[in-house]
Amino acid sequence: MKTAVFITLWMYCFLSPVSPKVEKARIDKSRSDRVKTTPLGKDATLNCVYTGNPPPKVHWTKDGKKLDTNCKYCVQKVENMDGVSTLRVTPYRDIDFGDYKCRARNRLGFGDITIKLQEDKTKNSTQCQRDRIVARDPRLRLEFLPRCNANGAYHVIQCSIHLDTCWCVDQSGHKIADAVDGRNGKHCGEKPRDMKMVAIIVVIIASVIFLLLCDYICHVTKQKGVINFLMHRTNRRLEYEKLKSKDKASGSKRQEHSVEEPQ
């Protein structure tokens, strides 16, 4: 009987599951990243290794603010797997560089680590190339992507993403004029003249000259037409002015005679 009880107790102790060790959440700083360097516009992965039991919950912060990694236009994404929290960052602007803090917490405590993300400036970028990277930032939702030449300078013609609007820029990328359509596409030369308008003006001038010529012929041959009418009217006005001046002269002479008679 005692042997059976002993065997039962031994089997219970041997076969019963061992309760897991309870452990405070902490960060394994020896296996976690401390500094990461990446160029502007290139992805960077920041790894944070953590332990703890119960399994800790991990979140990331930057400048004291918790990162929202589930938004549609975020530039950060977090993946937690097998005790490693990975933050993927695409720095489009200078504000995306800096200190990122990883914190793991369970009911027994917490641990954290700060990982610095630095810009790799070994490759010199022109202003156009940097603006092109910034324009890809999903947070901005721009409809314009700068065009750069092979040497990194601004292309003289810039267009919207849908190519419905184009304009000309200077060396600094500032707009100086609207691009115009040509035979070979958009260009920044002078706007071509509207040939339809030129043709209309030529037709009007030719018509006026033709009518004047016809009217002059009528005036010479038949004493008719607009020119003839204007000339007759001018002659009548001149005759009227002459008669008016004669009347004034004769009136002044009469007054002189009337003044001389009483003497």
C-alpha beads as a LAMMPS data file, in Angstrom:
LAMMPS data file: protein, C-alpha beads

263 atoms
262 bonds

1 atom types
1 bond types

-500.0 500.0 xlo xhi
-500.0 500.0 ylo yhi
-500.0 500.0 zlo zhi

Masses

1 110.0

Atoms # bond

1 1 1 0.000 0.000 0.000
2 1 1 2.769 2.440 0.945
3 1 1 4.616 1.509 -2.219
4 1 1 1.583 2.317 -4.358
5 1 1 1.153 5.708 -2.690
6 1 1 4.851 6.480 -3.146
7 1 1 4.723 5.520 -6.825
8 1 1 1.599 7.661 -7.335
9 1 1 3.200 10.706 -5.699
10 1 1 6.396 10.206 -7.679
11 1 1 4.508 10.006 -10.991
12 1 1 2.477 13.104 -10.093
13 1 1 5.569 15.156 -9.351
14 1 1 7.442 13.872 -12.393
15 1 1 4.649 14.185 -14.934
16 1 1 2.960 17.387 -13.713
17 1 1 3.876 20.451 -15.848
18 1 1 6.406 22.799 -14.391
19 1 1 4.989 26.293 -13.915
20 1 1 6.843 28.808 -16.060
21 1 1 9.229 31.165 -14.393
22 1 1 7.742 34.616 -13.798
23 1 1 10.036 37.348 -15.062
24 1 1 9.937 41.120 -15.225
25 1 1 9.905 42.656 -18.696
26 1 1 13.329 43.840 -19.779
27 1 1 15.280 44.819 -22.893
28 1 1 18.275 42.820 -24.012
29 1 1 20.489 45.788 -24.907
30 1 1 23.370 43.591 -26.009
31 1 1 21.290 42.248 -28.902
32 1 1 19.260 45.356 -29.639
33 1 1 20.288 48.134 -32.025
34 1 1 21.704 51.335 -30.606
35 1 1 22.465 53.410 -33.724
36 1 1 21.255 53.003 -37.301
37 1 1 22.291 55.059 -40.341
38 1 1 20.342 55.350 -43.598
39 1 1 20.093 57.831 -46.490
40 1 1 17.066 60.047 -46.962
41 1 1 14.192 58.077 -48.491
42 1 1 15.675 54.605 -47.747
43 1 1 14.113 52.098 -45.317
44 1 1 15.777 51.435 -41.969
45 1 1 15.001 48.620 -39.488
46 1 1 15.414 49.169 -35.748
47 1 1 15.485 45.927 -33.728
48 1 1 14.497 45.809 -30.068
49 1 1 15.033 42.439 -28.299
50 1 1 12.931 41.907 -25.150
51 1 1 12.147 39.181 -22.608
52 1 1 9.651 38.708 -19.810
53 1 1 6.876 36.523 -18.464
54 1 1 3.993 37.166 -18.809
55 1 1 4.882 38.209 -22.388
56 1 1 5.381 41.960 -22.427
57 1 1 3.516 44.439 -24.599
58 1 1 5.839 46.594 -26.688
59 1 1 5.318 50.063 -28.101
60 1 1 7.559 52.672 -29.732
61 1 1 7.745 56.398 -29.100
62 1 1 9.512 59.368 -30.663
63 1 1 9.903 62.729 -28.947
64 1 1 7.638 61.465 -26.158
65 1 1 4.754 60.568 -28.494
66 1 1 3.547 57.043 -29.114
67 1 1 3.897 56.049 -32.756
68 1 1 0.717 55.230 -34.632
69 1 1 1.842 52.358 -36.838
70 1 1 -1.562 51.320 -38.185
71 1 1 -2.456 54.457 -40.142
72 1 1 -2.650 54.418 -43.928
73 1 1 -0.082 57.158 -44.474
74 1 1 2.424 56.238 -41.739
75 1 1 6.128 56.020 -42.494
76 1 1 6.697 53.583 -39.599
77 1 1 5.614 49.954 -39.344
78 1 1 6.080 47.638 -36.323
79 1 1 6.433 43.845 -36.343
80 1 1 6.605 41.843 -33.090
81 1 1 7.789 38.241 -33.348
82 1 1 9.616 35.830 -31.005
83 1 1 10.832 38.423 -28.539
84 1 1 11.966 40.899 -31.197
85 1 1 10.124 44.119 -32.017
86 1 1 11.182 45.565 -35.374
87 1 1 10.416 49.165 -36.317
88 1 1 10.683 49.896 -40.037
89 1 1 11.138 53.589 -40.791
90 1 1 11.315 55.379 -44.137
91 1 1 12.723 58.850 -43.421
92 1 1 11.419 61.232 -46.080
93 1 1 12.225 64.380 -44.105
94 1 1 14.711 65.537 -41.488
95 1 1 12.081 65.235 -38.737
96 1 1 12.002 61.451 -39.299
97 1 1 15.558 61.123 -37.996
98 1 1 16.327 61.200 -34.281
99 1 1 15.780 59.066 -31.170
100 1 1 13.235 56.235 -31.163
101 1 1 12.418 54.576 -27.837
102 1 1 11.313 50.961 -27.522
103 1 1 9.501 50.034 -24.278
104 1 1 8.414 46.557 -23.146
105 1 1 6.002 46.245 -20.185
106 1 1 4.253 43.503 -18.268
107 1 1 2.581 43.429 -14.839
108 1 1 5.928 42.997 -13.091
109 1 1 7.688 45.999 -14.622
110 1 1 9.123 47.458 -17.778
111 1 1 12.346 48.078 -19.668
112 1 1 13.235 50.440 -22.489
113 1 1 16.006 51.392 -24.895
114 1 1 16.674 54.406 -27.116
115 1 1 17.807 53.758 -30.686
116 1 1 19.186 56.662 -32.716
117 1 1 18.397 56.915 -36.412
118 1 1 20.933 59.051 -38.289
119 1 1 21.039 60.305 -41.873
120 1 1 23.770 58.931 -44.099
121 1 1 25.224 62.040 -45.738
122 1 1 28.119 60.346 -47.524
123 1 1 26.222 60.719 -50.808
124 1 1 25.628 64.354 -51.685
125 1 1 22.115 65.046 -52.952
126 1 1 20.977 68.104 -54.885
127 1 1 17.970 70.140 -53.838
128 1 1 15.941 68.669 -56.677
129 1 1 16.747 65.108 -55.584
130 1 1 15.827 65.907 -51.965
131 1 1 12.585 67.559 -53.061
132 1 1 11.786 64.486 -55.132
133 1 1 12.192 62.289 -52.041
134 1 1 10.052 64.616 -49.917
135 1 1 7.336 64.598 -52.586
136 1 1 7.010 60.802 -52.147
137 1 1 6.101 61.248 -48.468
138 1 1 2.638 59.627 -48.131
139 1 1 1.750 62.048 -45.339
140 1 1 1.862 64.979 -47.786
141 1 1 -0.263 63.337 -50.518
142 1 1 1.138 65.624 -53.200
143 1 1 0.174 65.476 -56.873
144 1 1 3.562 66.732 -57.983
145 1 1 6.847 64.864 -58.330
146 1 1 9.849 67.029 -59.316
147 1 1 11.787 66.057 -62.427
148 1 1 15.581 66.144 -62.169
149 1 1 18.225 66.034 -64.881
150 1 1 21.027 63.459 -64.912
151 1 1 23.252 65.896 -63.008
152 1 1 20.613 66.387 -60.304
153 1 1 19.503 69.864 -61.399
154 1 1 15.861 70.790 -61.911
155 1 1 14.460 69.944 -65.329
156 1 1 13.355 73.133 -67.082
157 1 1 9.790 71.774 -67.434
158 1 1 7.870 70.458 -64.417
159 1 1 4.455 68.794 -64.609
160 1 1 1.808 67.435 -62.254
161 1 1 1.538 63.667 -61.817
162 1 1 -1.412 63.529 -64.218
163 1 1 0.444 65.749 -66.760
164 1 1 -2.577 68.057 -67.007
165 1 1 -0.532 71.093 -65.945
166 1 1 3.071 71.955 -66.848
167 1 1 5.220 74.988 -66.130
168 1 1 8.751 76.284 -66.585
169 1 1 11.177 76.710 -63.675
170 1 1 14.523 78.370 -63.038
171 1 1 17.654 76.749 -61.590
172 1 1 16.153 76.960 -58.081
173 1 1 12.950 75.182 -59.104
174 1 1 10.766 78.309 -58.908
175 1 1 8.063 78.781 -61.523
176 1 1 8.824 81.471 -64.087
177 1 1 6.191 80.820 -66.789
178 1 1 3.613 78.363 -68.064
179 1 1 4.801 75.706 -70.504
180 1 1 3.248 75.886 -73.969
181 1 1 2.340 73.179 -76.462
182 1 1 4.474 72.649 -79.530
183 1 1 4.960 70.114 -82.285
184 1 1 7.389 68.126 -80.140
185 1 1 5.432 68.481 -76.883
186 1 1 5.714 71.028 -74.093
187 1 1 8.388 73.701 -74.280
188 1 1 9.307 76.985 -72.636
189 1 1 9.720 79.161 -75.744
190 1 1 7.394 81.930 -76.824
191 1 1 3.804 80.969 -77.235
192 1 1 3.047 80.380 -80.932
193 1 1 0.799 82.937 -82.542
194 1 1 -2.800 82.047 -83.197
195 1 1 -2.803 81.695 -87.000
196 1 1 -6.592 81.758 -87.126
197 1 1 -6.634 85.208 -85.601
198 1 1 -3.909 86.383 -87.981
199 1 1 -5.903 85.053 -90.944
200 1 1 -9.050 86.852 -89.763
201 1 1 -7.179 90.147 -89.436
202 1 1 -5.679 89.748 -92.937
203 1 1 -9.134 89.040 -94.418
204 1 1 -10.630 92.088 -92.712
205 1 1 -7.847 94.396 -93.946
206 1 1 -8.107 92.989 -97.487
207 1 1 -11.887 93.446 -97.464
208 1 1 -11.600 97.064 -96.342
209 1 1 -9.018 97.814 -99.073
210 1 1 -11.208 96.136 -101.697
211 1 1 -14.284 98.137 -100.668
212 1 1 -12.331 101.388 -100.706
213 1 1 -10.994 100.589 -104.185
214 1 1 -14.481 99.814 -105.511
215 1 1 -15.859 102.973 -103.966
216 1 1 -13.070 105.056 -105.512
217 1 1 -13.823 103.573 -108.946
218 1 1 -17.499 104.471 -108.519
219 1 1 -16.520 107.989 -107.512
220 1 1 -14.338 108.465 -110.594
221 1 1 -16.640 106.860 -113.155
222 1 1 -20.161 107.539 -111.891
223 1 1 -19.762 110.219 -109.278
224 1 1 -21.262 107.895 -106.676
225 1 1 -20.180 106.072 -103.585
226 1 1 -19.045 106.906 -100.079
227 1 1 -16.019 108.881 -101.205
228 1 1 -18.182 110.956 -103.546
229 1 1 -20.665 111.596 -100.746
230 1 1 -17.951 112.687 -98.334
231 1 1 -16.325 114.961 -100.923
232 1 1 -19.641 116.640 -101.765
233 1 1 -20.379 117.111 -98.130
234 1 1 -16.940 118.598 -97.529
235 1 1 -17.347 120.970 -100.506
236 1 1 -20.743 122.112 -99.269
237 1 1 -19.331 122.777 -95.840
238 1 1 -16.523 124.829 -97.349
239 1 1 -18.991 126.851 -99.442
240 1 1 -21.119 127.415 -96.388
241 1 1 -18.097 128.713 -94.451
242 1 1 -17.201 131.073 -97.324
243 1 1 -20.739 132.473 -97.478
244 1 1 -20.777 132.876 -93.733
245 1 1 -17.509 134.804 -93.783
246 1 1 -18.824 137.073 -96.632
247 1 1 -21.960 137.830 -94.629
248 1 1 -19.860 138.804 -91.643
249 1 1 -17.687 141.101 -93.804
250 1 1 -20.690 142.814 -95.413
251 1 1 -22.334 143.253 -92.001
252 1 1 -19.265 144.957 -90.592
253 1 1 -19.149 147.382 -93.584
254 1 1 -22.785 148.341 -93.074
255 1 1 -22.128 149.134 -89.450
256 1 1 -19.213 151.399 -90.455
257 1 1 -21.435 153.307 -92.946
258 1 1 -24.158 153.720 -90.383
259 1 1 -21.678 155.187 -87.933
260 1 1 -20.256 157.670 -90.522
261 1 1 -23.649 159.097 -91.770
262 1 1 -24.616 161.200 -88.629
263 1 1 -21.421 163.273 -88.992

Bonds

1 1 1 2
2 1 2 3
3 1 3 4
4 1 4 5
5 1 5 6
6 1 6 7
7 1 7 8
8 1 8 9
9 1 9 10
10 1 10 11
11 1 11 12
12 1 12 13
13 1 13 14
14 1 14 15
15 1 15 16
16 1 16 17
17 1 17 18
18 1 18 19
19 1 19 20
20 1 20 21
21 1 21 22
22 1 22 23
23 1 23 24
24 1 24 25
25 1 25 26
26 1 26 27
27 1 27 28
28 1 28 29
29 1 29 30
30 1 30 31
31 1 31 32
32 1 32 33
33 1 33 34
34 1 34 35
35 1 35 36
36 1 36 37
37 1 37 38
38 1 38 39
39 1 39 40
40 1 40 41
41 1 41 42
42 1 42 43
43 1 43 44
44 1 44 45
45 1 45 46
46 1 46 47
47 1 47 48
48 1 48 49
49 1 49 50
50 1 50 51
51 1 51 52
52 1 52 53
53 1 53 54
54 1 54 55
55 1 55 56
56 1 56 57
57 1 57 58
58 1 58 59
59 1 59 60
60 1 60 61
61 1 61 62
62 1 62 63
63 1 63 64
64 1 64 65
65 1 65 66
66 1 66 67
67 1 67 68
68 1 68 69
69 1 69 70
70 1 70 71
71 1 71 72
72 1 72 73
73 1 73 74
74 1 74 75
75 1 75 76
76 1 76 77
77 1 77 78
78 1 78 79
79 1 79 80
80 1 80 81
81 1 81 82
82 1 82 83
83 1 83 84
84 1 84 85
85 1 85 86
86 1 86 87
87 1 87 88
88 1 88 89
89 1 89 90
90 1 90 91
91 1 91 92
92 1 92 93
93 1 93 94
94 1 94 95
95 1 95 96
96 1 96 97
97 1 97 98
98 1 98 99
99 1 99 100
100 1 100 101
101 1 101 102
102 1 102 103
103 1 103 104
104 1 104 105
105 1 105 106
106 1 106 107
107 1 107 108
108 1 108 109
109 1 109 110
110 1 110 111
111 1 111 112
112 1 112 113
113 1 113 114
114 1 114 115
115 1 115 116
116 1 116 117
117 1 117 118
118 1 118 119
119 1 119 120
120 1 120 121
121 1 121 122
122 1 122 123
123 1 123 124
124 1 124 125
125 1 125 126
126 1 126 127
127 1 127 128
128 1 128 129
129 1 129 130
130 1 130 131
131 1 131 132
132 1 132 133
133 1 133 134
134 1 134 135
135 1 135 136
136 1 136 137
137 1 137 138
138 1 138 139
139 1 139 140
140 1 140 141
141 1 141 142
142 1 142 143
143 1 143 144
144 1 144 145
145 1 145 146
146 1 146 147
147 1 147 148
148 1 148 149
149 1 149 150
150 1 150 151
151 1 151 152
152 1 152 153
153 1 153 154
154 1 154 155
155 1 155 156
156 1 156 157
157 1 157 158
158 1 158 159
159 1 159 160
160 1 160 161
161 1 161 162
162 1 162 163
163 1 163 164
164 1 164 165
165 1 165 166
166 1 166 167
167 1 167 168
168 1 168 169
169 1 169 170
170 1 170 171
171 1 171 172
172 1 172 173
173 1 173 174
174 1 174 175
175 1 175 176
176 1 176 177
177 1 177 178
178 1 178 179
179 1 179 180
180 1 180 181
181 1 181 182
182 1 182 183
183 1 183 184
184 1 184 185
185 1 185 186
186 1 186 187
187 1 187 188
188 1 188 189
189 1 189 190
190 1 190 191
191 1 191 192
192 1 192 193
193 1 193 194
194 1 194 195
195 1 195 196
196 1 196 197
197 1 197 198
198 1 198 199
199 1 199 200
200 1 200 201
201 1 201 202
202 1 202 203
203 1 203 204
204 1 204 205
205 1 205 206
206 1 206 207
207 1 207 208
208 1 208 209
209 1 209 210
210 1 210 211
211 1 211 212
212 1 212 213
213 1 213 214
214 1 214 215
215 1 215 216
216 1 216 217
217 1 217 218
218 1 218 219
219 1 219 220
220 1 220 221
221 1 221 222
222 1 222 223
223 1 223 224
224 1 224 225
225 1 225 226
226 1 226 227
227 1 227 228
228 1 228 229
229 1 229 230
230 1 230 231
231 1 231 232
232 1 232 233
233 1 233 234
234 1 234 235
235 1 235 236
236 1 236 237
237 1 237 238
238 1 238 239
239 1 239 240
240 1 240 241
241 1 241 242
242 1 242 243
243 1 243 244
244 1 244 245
245 1 245 246
246 1 246 247
247 1 247 248
248 1 248 249
249 1 249 250
250 1 250 251
251 1 251 252
252 1 252 253
253 1 253 254
254 1 254 255
255 1 255 256
256 1 256 257
257 1 257 258
258 1 258 259
259 1 259 260
260 1 260 261
261 1 261 262
262 1 262 263
